[in-house]
Amino acid sequence: MKVGDQRSFPICARSFWTDSGIDLVVGGTYELSGQGRWIDFFVPCRPSGYAGFLYQNKLGSLLRLPGAKWFALCGALNHDGRTAFLIGDAVRYAAVGSGRLYCFANDVPGWYWNNFGSMLVTVKRVA
């Protein structure tokens, strides 16, 4: 993407990784945002996610991005969970490396079968 370019893509709540089709470059700055609602079993939420219930909080350390809310919209580079970052409703992100942007709902691995819905993610390169 060149500075000023903007692209959008859908992300399904059940997908462990969603390929954005967008390559980020180290040092580039991007504005990412999510729109829509998706459902974690029976809990509808926005891209910012939800705090979780008492029984879930015992599993919070198993989330793909621990410390972020359940079902928050997240991104990572090249299928690498170590590069994961919170997108939520919107974020300005300075790429820590170069590579393909993948997105996901912040959930516990193995529990994507009870996820429903999708979001629309928009990425704009600003610098």
N, C-alpha and C positions, 0 to 999 in steps of 0.2 A: 504494500500500500504506500502511496505517496501522501505527503502532508496534505490534508484537506479531503482525502478520500474517506468515504463512509460506506459500510456494507452491513446488511442484516441477515440473520439466519435463524431458523427455529431450532430449539433444543427440546428433545423429548425427555420427560422425567424418568423414564425407565432406562435410558441409555447410560451406561457406565461412563463412556466417553462420547461426546458429540464433536465431530470434526467441523470446525468453522469454515474451512477452506481458506483461511486467512493466515498468512505468515507474518509474524511480528519480527522486528529487528532490534537487537540490543541497542539501548540508548534512545529508541523511539518512545514517544509518549502517546498514549491512546486513551480516549474516553470510551468506556464500555458501560452499557446500560441494559437492563432487562425489563420487559413488559409482559404482563399477563398473570395468570394464576396456574398453579399446579397443585396436586394433592398427594400427600404422604399418607397412604392407607385411607384415612377418613378426615385428615386435617388439611383444609385448603390454605394456601399461603401465597404470598407475593415473593418476588425475587429476594427480599431481605430475609426470608426464612421465618422460623418460629423458635421460641425458647425451649420447647420440649416439655414432656411430662415427667413426673417423678421417676417412673420406671425407665424412661429413656435416658435420663441424666446419668444413670449408672453406666450407660454405654457411651457417653459423650467422648471419651478418649479414643473410641474406635472410629469416630467420624473421619472421613477422608481429609477434612481440614479441621482438626480439633481446635476448639476455641471459637469457631464460627457457629452460627445458629444452625439448627436442623433445617435441611432443605434449602439453605441459602444457595443462590446462584454463584458458582465458582468457576474459575478458569485455571489452566495450567499449560505449560509448553511441552510439546512432544510426548504426550502420555506420561509425563514425569510428575508424580505426586509431590516430589520435593520442591517443585516450582509453583505449587498451587497457591492461589490468591483469591480473596473474596471480591466478587463483583457486586452482589446484592442489587439494590435498585440502580446504583450508578457508582462508578469509581474512575479516577484518573490513575492510570497505571504506566509506570516507566518500566519497560521491558528489561528483565534481568539477564536475558539471553535471547538468542535468535531461534526461531522455530515456529512450528504450526501451533495455533491456538486451539485447544480443546476445552469444552465446557462440560459441567456436570452439576447435578443437585447434590448438596452435601448430605450424604447418607452413609450408613454403615455398609461396607461391602457385603454382598450376599443378600441384601434386603431391598434391591431395586424392583423386585417382582410385584410389590404392592404400591408402586408409584404410578400416577396417572397425570395426564395433561402435558402441556408444553408451554414454553416461553418464547418470546421473540427477543433475540439479543442483537444489539446494534454496537458496532465498533467504528470509531472515527479516529483517524490519526491526526494529532494536533501538533506534533513536533517531531 
